[in-house]
Every structure is written in C-alpha cells, then in structure tokens.
Amino acid sequence: WGDIVAHAKEPLSISRVLTAIWEHLHKPLSYTEYTSLCSQPGRLEEVAKMQYAAWFRCRTADALVDYERRVGYKRIDVLMGRTIFWGLTPQLHTDGTWRLSLGLMP
C-alpha cells in the first residue's frame, strides 16, 4: 500500500495518527489487492493465515458476524493476526514532512 496520510487543521496529534492507521486497515481489501497477494508464488501459507485472520475477525467482531462476512476481507486481515502494536518510528524528510513506520509484534 501507499502512505497513510493523516490530515489535521490543528497540530497533528497522536490520536489523529492512530485513527488514520485504524481507518486505513479497516478498509475492505480491493479485488486487485487480493488477487495480487494470492497470485504471488510461495504465498499459499500466508494466504491461508490471512483467511483465518478474516474468519477470526468476523467471529469476534462487535458487529453482526454475517455483516462482517459480507464485507469480505479487510486490509487488517493481511497482517495475519499480527495486531499487537509495537510503535511508530519517525523519519524527518528534507521537505519538512514526517514519515512514521508502523511496527507490529511478531
């Protein structure tokens, strides 16, 4: 995926950054993204883990299970259950923008 951009009219807060990450990961996985993942050689085990993560997300969601199933895969499912937040590593670019790299526990 490309960058997750967090916009704010006031100084950017960590809350806005985390919300932008959450919103990005909870978007439905597009057909192109899904087929790209599934068509890569040697990814069968990872695809199976992604499918299990989607199944588990649907079963444990606060929303209705059938609704979550109909929505289909979400980007968060590609993390294959690795959803424990490790932190954000900042990088300041020469144009004055910041890039934060998302870390997740293995």
ABEGO torsion letter per residue (X at the ends): XBBBBBBBABBBBAAAAAAAAAAAAABBBBAAAAAAAAABBGAAAAAAAAAAAAAAAAAABABBAAAAAAAEBBAAAAAGGBABBAEBBBBBBAAGBBBBBBBBBX
